Amino acid sequence: MAVLIASVLGGLWITAKLLRIYLLMYGKRPRILEIVRALRVG
């Protein structure tokens, strides 16, 4: 049960970071390097 909760929270965290990237780069597709950099920084 703890693994399920941890994976859901981790998935939400990653999704929130990627959504922020897409909103900041509206109209431009982010490259893989930009996504990896954003996930590492925060």
mmJSON file of the N, C-alpha and C atoms, coordinates in Angstrom:
{"data_MODEL":{"atom_site":{
"group_PDB":["ATOM","ATOM","ATOM","ATOM","ATOM","ATOM","ATOM","ATOM","ATOM","ATOM","ATOM","ATOM","ATOM","ATOM","ATOM","ATOM","ATOM","ATOM","ATOM","ATOM","ATOM","ATOM","ATOM","ATOM","ATOM","ATOM","ATOM","ATOM","ATOM","ATOM","ATOM","ATOM","ATOM","ATOM","ATOM","ATOM","ATOM","ATOM","ATOM","ATOM","ATOM","ATOM","ATOM","ATOM","ATOM","ATOM","ATOM","ATOM","ATOM","ATOM","ATOM","ATOM","ATOM","ATOM","ATOM","ATOM","ATOM","ATOM","ATOM","ATOM","ATOM","ATOM","ATOM","ATOM","ATOM","ATOM","ATOM","ATOM","ATOM","ATOM","ATOM","ATOM","ATOM","ATOM","ATOM","ATOM","ATOM","ATOM","ATOM","ATOM","ATOM","ATOM","ATOM","ATOM","ATOM","ATOM","ATOM","ATOM","ATOM","ATOM","ATOM","ATOM","ATOM","ATOM","ATOM","ATOM","ATOM","ATOM","ATOM","ATOM","ATOM","ATOM","ATOM","ATOM","ATOM","ATOM","ATOM","ATOM","ATOM","ATOM","ATOM","ATOM","ATOM","ATOM","ATOM","ATOM","ATOM","ATOM","ATOM","ATOM","ATOM","ATOM","ATOM","ATOM","ATOM","ATOM"],
"id":[1,2,3,4,5,6,7,8,9,10,11,12,13,14,15,16,17,18,19,20,21,22,23,24,25,26,27,28,29,30,31,32,33,34,35,36,37,38,39,40,41,42,43,44,45,46,47,48,49,50,51,52,53,54,55,56,57,58,59,60,61,62,63,64,65,66,67,68,69,70,71,72,73,74,75,76,77,78,79,80,81,82,83,84,85,86,87,88,89,90,91,92,93,94,95,96,97,98,99,100,101,102,103,104,105,106,107,108,109,110,111,112,113,114,115,116,117,118,119,120,121,122,123,124,125,126],
"type_symbol":["N","C","C","N","C","C","N","C","C","N","C","C","N","C","C","N","C","C","N","C","C","N","C","C","N","C","C","N","C","C","N","C","C","N","C","C","N","C","C","N","C","C","N","C","C","N","C","C","N","C","C","N","C","C","N","C","C","N","C","C","N","C","C","N","C","C","N","C","C","N","C","C","N","C","C","N","C","C","N","C","C","N","C","C","N","C","C","N","C","C","N","C","C","N","C","C","N","C","C","N","C","C","N","C","C","N","C","C","N","C","C","N","C","C","N","C","C","N","C","C","N","C","C","N","C","C"],
"label_atom_id":["N","CA","C","N","CA","C","N","CA","C","N","CA","C","N","CA","C","N","CA","C","N","CA","C","N","CA","C","N","CA","C","N","CA","C","N","CA","C","N","CA","C","N","CA","C","N","CA","C","N","CA","C","N","CA","C","N","CA","C","N","CA","C","N","CA","C","N","CA","C","N","CA","C","N","CA","C","N","CA","C","N","CA","C","N","CA","C","N","CA","C","N","CA","C","N","CA","C","N","CA","C","N","CA","C","N","CA","C","N","CA","C","N","CA","C","N","CA","C","N","CA","C","N","CA","C","N","CA","C","N","CA","C","N","CA","C","N","CA","C","N","CA","C","N","CA","C"],
"label_alt_id":[null,null,null,null,null,null,null,null,null,null,null,null,null,null,null,null,null,null,null,null,null,null,null,null,null,null,null,null,null,null,null,null,null,null,null,null,null,null,null,null,null,null,null,null,null,null,null,null,null,null,null,null,null,null,null,null,null,null,null,null,null,null,null,null,null,null,null,null,null,null,null,null,null,null,null,null,null,null,null,null,null,null,null,null,null,null,null,null,null,null,null,null,null,null,null,null,null,null,null,null,null,null,null,null,null,null,null,null,null,null,null,null,null,null,null,null,null,null,null,null,null,null,null,null,null,null],
"label_comp_id":["MET","MET","MET","ALA","ALA","ALA","VAL","VAL","VAL","LEU","LEU","LEU","ILE","ILE","ILE","ALA","ALA","ALA","SER","SER","SER","VAL","VAL","VAL","LEU","LEU","LEU","GLY","GLY","GLY","GLY","GLY","GLY","LEU","LEU","LEU","TRP","TRP","TRP","ILE","ILE","ILE","THR","THR","THR","ALA","ALA","ALA","LYS","LYS","LYS","LEU","LEU","LEU","LEU","LEU","LEU","ARG","ARG","ARG","ILE","ILE","ILE","TYR","TYR","TYR","LEU","LEU","LEU","LEU","LEU","LEU","MET","MET","MET","TYR","TYR","TYR","GLY","GLY","GLY","LYS","LYS","LYS","ARG","ARG","ARG","PRO","PRO","PRO","ARG","ARG","ARG","ILE","ILE","ILE","LEU","LEU","LEU","GLU","GLU","GLU","ILE","ILE","ILE","VAL","VAL","VAL","ARG","ARG","ARG","ALA","ALA","ALA","LEU","LEU","LEU","ARG","ARG","ARG","VAL","VAL","VAL","GLY","GLY","GLY"],
"label_asym_id":["A","A","A","A","A","A","A","A","A","A","A","A","A","A","A","A","A","A","A","A","A","A","A","A","A","A","A","A","A","A","A","A","A","A","A","A","A","A","A","A","A","A","A","A","A","A","A","A","A","A","A","A","A","A","A","A","A","A","A","A","A","A","A","A","A","A","A","A","A","A","A","A","A","A","A","A","A","A","A","A","A","A","A","A","A","A","A","A","A","A","A","A","A","A","A","A","A","A","A","A","A","A","A","A","A","A","A","A","A","A","A","A","A","A","A","A","A","A","A","A","A","A","A","A","A","A"],
"label_entity_id":["1","1","1","1","1","1","1","1","1","1","1","1","1","1","1","1","1","1","1","1","1","1","1","1","1","1","1","1","1","1","1","1","1","1","1","1","1","1","1","1","1","1","1","1","1","1","1","1","1","1","1","1","1","1","1","1","1","1","1","1","1","1","1","1","1","1","1","1","1","1","1","1","1","1","1","1","1","1","1","1","1","1","1","1","1","1","1","1","1","1","1","1","1","1","1","1","1","1","1","1","1","1","1","1","1","1","1","1","1","1","1","1","1","1","1","1","1","1","1","1","1","1","1","1","1","1"],
"label_seq_id":[1,1,1,2,2,2,3,3,3,4,4,4,5,5,5,6,6,6,7,7,7,8,8,8,9,9,9,10,10,10,11,11,11,12,12,12,13,13,13,14,14,14,15,15,15,16,16,16,17,17,17,18,18,18,19,19,19,20,20,20,21,21,21,22,22,22,23,23,23,24,24,24,25,25,25,26,26,26,27,27,27,28,28,28,29,29,29,30,30,30,31,31,31,32,32,32,33,33,33,34,34,34,35,35,35,36,36,36,37,37,37,38,38,38,39,39,39,40,40,40,41,41,41,42,42,42],
"pdbx_PDB_ins_code":[null,null,null,null,null,null,null,null,null,null,null,null,null,null,null,null,null,null,null,null,null,null,null,null,null,null,null,null,null,null,null,null,null,null,null,null,null,null,null,null,null,null,null,null,null,null,null,null,null,null,null,null,null,null,null,null,null,null,null,null,null,null,null,null,null,null,null,null,null,null,null,null,null,null,null,null,null,null,null,null,null,null,null,null,null,null,null,null,null,null,null,null,null,null,null,null,null,null,null,null,null,null,null,null,null,null,null,null,null,null,null,null,null,null,null,null,null,null,null,null,null,null,null,null,null,null],
"Cartn_x":[0.816,0.0,0.86,1.961,2.842,3.495,3.802,4.419,3.436,2.172,1.141,1.015,0.956,0.833,2.063,3.25,4.48,4.541,4.107,4.165,3.146,1.975,0.982,1.495,2.051,2.595,3.77,4.625,5.739,5.256,4.238,3.676,3.05,2.354,1.768,2.852,3.932,5.038,5.657,5.93,6.525,5.554,4.282,3.287,3.193,3.234,3.165,4.366,5.544,6.731,6.661,6.205,6.105,5.027,3.919,2.871,3.397,4.205,4.779,5.684,6.446,7.308,6.473,5.412,4.571,3.884,3.456,2.791,3.763,4.982,5.97,6.453,6.405,6.9,5.724,4.664,3.444,3.743,3.307,3.492,4.787,5.618,6.906,7.047,7.412,7.573,8.889,8.852,10.093,10.9,12.197,13.074,13.318,13.8,14.055,15.031,16.063,17.047,16.409,15.479,14.819,13.945,13.281,12.448,13.317,14.419,15.316,15.9,16.298,16.863,15.837,14.596,13.558,13.261,13.283,13.008,14.149,15.371,16.518,16.617,16.264,16.466,15.57,14.293,13.334,13.257],
"Cartn_y":[-1.196,0.0,1.262,1.227,2.39,2.642,1.572,1.728,2.393,2.029,2.623,4.114,4.49,5.905,6.679,6.108,6.779,6.942,5.941,6.05,7.051,7.136,8.132,9.538,9.748,11.075,11.433,10.476,10.727,11.055,10.342,10.622,12.004,12.4,13.744,14.821,14.579,15.552,15.735,14.62,14.69,15.356,15.01,15.607,17.107,17.553,18.985,19.719,19.13,19.778,19.85,18.769,18.787,19.758,19.855,20.798,22.222,22.511,23.853,24.166,23.175,23.372,23.695,22.923,23.143,24.499,24.939,26.233,27.383,27.236,28.298,28.372,27.246,27.194,27.073,27.794,27.7,27.933,27.012,27.139,26.529,26.037,25.46,24.099,23.083,21.749,21.665,21.197,21.06,19.863,20.03,18.921,18.033,16.84,15.872,16.449,17.138,17.71,18.733,19.534,20.531,19.852,18.768,18.042,17.419,16.799,16.18,17.24,18.377,19.44,19.972,20.131,20.625,19.633,18.355,17.348,17.253,17.526,17.454,18.663,19.838,21.082,21.199,20.921,21.233,20.286],
"Cartn_z":[0.0,0.0,0.0,0.754,0.814,-0.532,-1.266,-2.585,-3.543,-3.45,-4.297,-4.025,-2.773,-2.407,-2.861,-2.648,-3.056,-4.57,-5.317,-6.778,-7.3,-6.679,-7.093,-6.815,-5.632,-5.309,-6.218,-6.521,-7.433,-8.833,-9.287,-10.607,-10.686,-9.623,-9.588,-9.591,-8.879,-8.827,-10.204,-10.882,-12.224,-13.196,-13.113,-13.999,-13.78,-12.537,-12.247,-12.822,-12.727,-13.276,-14.796,-15.44,-16.896,-17.366,-16.639,-16.999,-16.921,-15.913,-15.797,-16.985,-17.423,-18.586,-19.817,-20.031,-21.203,-21.148,-19.984,-19.879,-20.112,-19.633,-19.825,-21.267,-21.961,-23.337,-24.306,-24.039,-24.831,-26.306,-27.136,-28.571,-29.079,-28.191,-28.592,-27.912,-28.668,-28.08,-27.317,-26.063,-25.302,-25.8,-25.779,-26.156,-24.944,-25.209,-24.128,-23.103,-23.565,-22.655,-21.719,-22.231,-21.383,-20.327,-20.691,-19.739,-18.646,-19.029,-18.047,-17.121,-17.681,-16.868,-15.858,-16.277,-15.381,-14.266,-14.57,-13.553,-12.548,-12.993,-12.094,-11.188,-11.693,-10.959,-9.735,-9.882,-8.833,-7.738],
"occupancy":[1.0,1.0,1.0,1.0,1.0,1.0,1.0,1.0,1.0,1.0,1.0,1.0,1.0,1.0,1.0,1.0,1.0,1.0,1.0,1.0,1.0,1.0,1.0,1.0,1.0,1.0,1.0,1.0,1.0,1.0,1.0,1.0,1.0,1.0,1.0,1.0,1.0,1.0,1.0,1.0,1.0,1.0,1.0,1.0,1.0,1.0,1.0,1.0,1.0,1.0,1.0,1.0,1.0,1.0,1.0,1.0,1.0,1.0,1.0,1.0,1.0,1.0,1.0,1.0,1.0,1.0,1.0,1.0,1.0,1.0,1.0,1.0,1.0,1.0,1.0,1.0,1.0,1.0,1.0,1.0,1.0,1.0,1.0,1.0,1.0,1.0,1.0,1.0,1.0,1.0,1.0,1.0,1.0,1.0,1.0,1.0,1.0,1.0,1.0,1.0,1.0,1.0,1.0,1.0,1.0,1.0,1.0,1.0,1.0,1.0,1.0,1.0,1.0,1.0,1.0,1.0,1.0,1.0,1.0,1.0,1.0,1.0,1.0,1.0,1.0,1.0],
"B_iso_or_equiv":[0.0,0.0,0.0,0.0,0.0,0.0,0.0,0.0,0.0,0.0,0.0,0.0,0.0,0.0,0.0,0.0,0.0,0.0,0.0,0.0,0.0,0.0,0.0,0.0,0.0,0.0,0.0,0.0,0.0,0.0,0.0,0.0,0.0,0.0,0.0,0.0,0.0,0.0,0.0,0.0,0.0,0.0,0.0,0.0,0.0,0.0,0.0,0.0,0.0,0.0,0.0,0.0,0.0,0.0,0.0,0.0,0.0,0.0,0.0,0.0,0.0,0.0,0.0,0.0,0.0,0.0,0.0,0.0,0.0,0.0,0.0,0.0,0.0,0.0,0.0,0.0,0.0,0.0,0.0,0.0,0.0,0.0,0.0,0.0,0.0,0.0,0.0,0.0,0.0,0.0,0.0,0.0,0.0,0.0,0.0,0.0,0.0,0.0,0.0,0.0,0.0,0.0,0.0,0.0,0.0,0.0,0.0,0.0,0.0,0.0,0.0,0.0,0.0,0.0,0.0,0.0,0.0,0.0,0.0,0.0,0.0,0.0,0.0,0.0,0.0,0.0],
"pdbx_formal_charge":[null,null,null,null,null,null,null,null,null,null,null,null,null,null,null,null,null,null,null,null,null,null,null,null,null,null,null,null,null,null,null,null,null,null,null,null,null,null,null,null,null,null,null,null,null,null,null,null,null,null,null,null,null,null,null,null,null,null,null,null,null,null,null,null,null,null,null,null,null,null,null,null,null,null,null,null,null,null,null,null,null,null,null,null,null,null,null,null,null,null,null,null,null,null,null,null,null,null,null,null,null,null,null,null,null,null,null,null,null,null,null,null,null,null,null,null,null,null,null,null,null,null,null,null,null,null],
"auth_seq_id":[1,1,1,2,2,2,3,3,3,4,4,4,5,5,5,6,6,6,7,7,7,8,8,8,9,9,9,10,10,10,11,11,11,12,12,12,13,13,13,14,14,14,15,15,15,16,16,16,17,17,17,18,18,18,19,19,19,20,20,20,21,21,21,22,22,22,23,23,23,24,24,24,25,25,25,26,26,26,27,27,27,28,28,28,29,29,29,30,30,30,31,31,31,32,32,32,33,33,33,34,34,34,35,35,35,36,36,36,37,37,37,38,38,38,39,39,39,40,40,40,41,41,41,42,42,42],
"auth_comp_id":["MET","MET","MET","ALA","ALA","ALA","VAL","VAL","VAL","LEU","LEU","LEU","ILE","ILE","ILE","ALA","ALA","ALA","SER","SER","SER","VAL","VAL","VAL","LEU","LEU","LEU","GLY","GLY","GLY","GLY","GLY","GLY","LEU","LEU","LEU","TRP","TRP","TRP","ILE","ILE","ILE","THR","THR","THR","ALA","ALA","ALA","LYS","LYS","LYS","LEU","LEU","LEU","LEU","LEU","LEU","ARG","ARG","ARG","ILE","ILE","ILE","TYR","TYR","TYR","LEU","LEU","LEU","LEU","LEU","LEU","MET","MET","MET","TYR","TYR","TYR","GLY","GLY","GLY","LYS","LYS","LYS","ARG","ARG","ARG","PRO","PRO","PRO","ARG","ARG","ARG","ILE","ILE","ILE","LEU","LEU","LEU","GLU","GLU","GLU","ILE","ILE","ILE","VAL","VAL","VAL","ARG","ARG","ARG","ALA","ALA","ALA","LEU","LEU","LEU","ARG","ARG","ARG","VAL","VAL","VAL","GLY","GLY","GLY"],
"auth_asym_id":["A","A","A","A","A","A","A","A","A","A","A","A","A","A","A","A","A","A","A","A","A","A","A","A","A","A","A","A","A","A","A","A","A","A","A","A","A","A","A","A","A","A","A","A","A","A","A","A","A","A","A","A","A","A","A","A","A","A","A","A","A","A","A","A","A","A","A","A","A","A","A","A","A","A","A","A","A","A","A","A","A","A","A","A","A","A","A","A","A","A","A","A","A","A","A","A","A","A","A","A","A","A","A","A","A","A","A","A","A","A","A","A","A","A","A","A","A","A","A","A","A","A","A","A","A","A"],
"auth_atom_id":["N","CA","C","N","CA","C","N","CA","C","N","CA","C","N","CA","C","N","CA","C","N","CA","C","N","CA","C","N","CA","C","N","CA","C","N","CA","C","N","CA","C","N","CA","C","N","CA","C","N","CA","C","N","CA","C","N","CA","C","N","CA","C","N","CA","C","N","CA","C","N","CA","C","N","CA","C","N","CA","C","N","CA","C","N","CA","C","N","CA","C","N","CA","C","N","CA","C","N","CA","C","N","CA","C","N","CA","C","N","CA","C","N","CA","C","N","CA","C","N","CA","C","N","CA","C","N","CA","C","N","CA","C","N","CA","C","N","CA","C","N","CA","C","N","CA","C"],
"pdbx_PDB_model_num":[1,1,1,1,1,1,1,1,1,1,1,1,1,1,1,1,1,1,1,1,1,1,1,1,1,1,1,1,1,1,1,1,1,1,1,1,1,1,1,1,1,1,1,1,1,1,1,1,1,1,1,1,1,1,1,1,1,1,1,1,1,1,1,1,1,1,1,1,1,1,1,1,1,1,1,1,1,1,1,1,1,1,1,1,1,1,1,1,1,1,1,1,1,1,1,1,1,1,1,1,1,1,1,1,1,1,1,1,1,1,1,1,1,1,1,1,1,1,1,1,1,1,1,1,1,1]
}}}
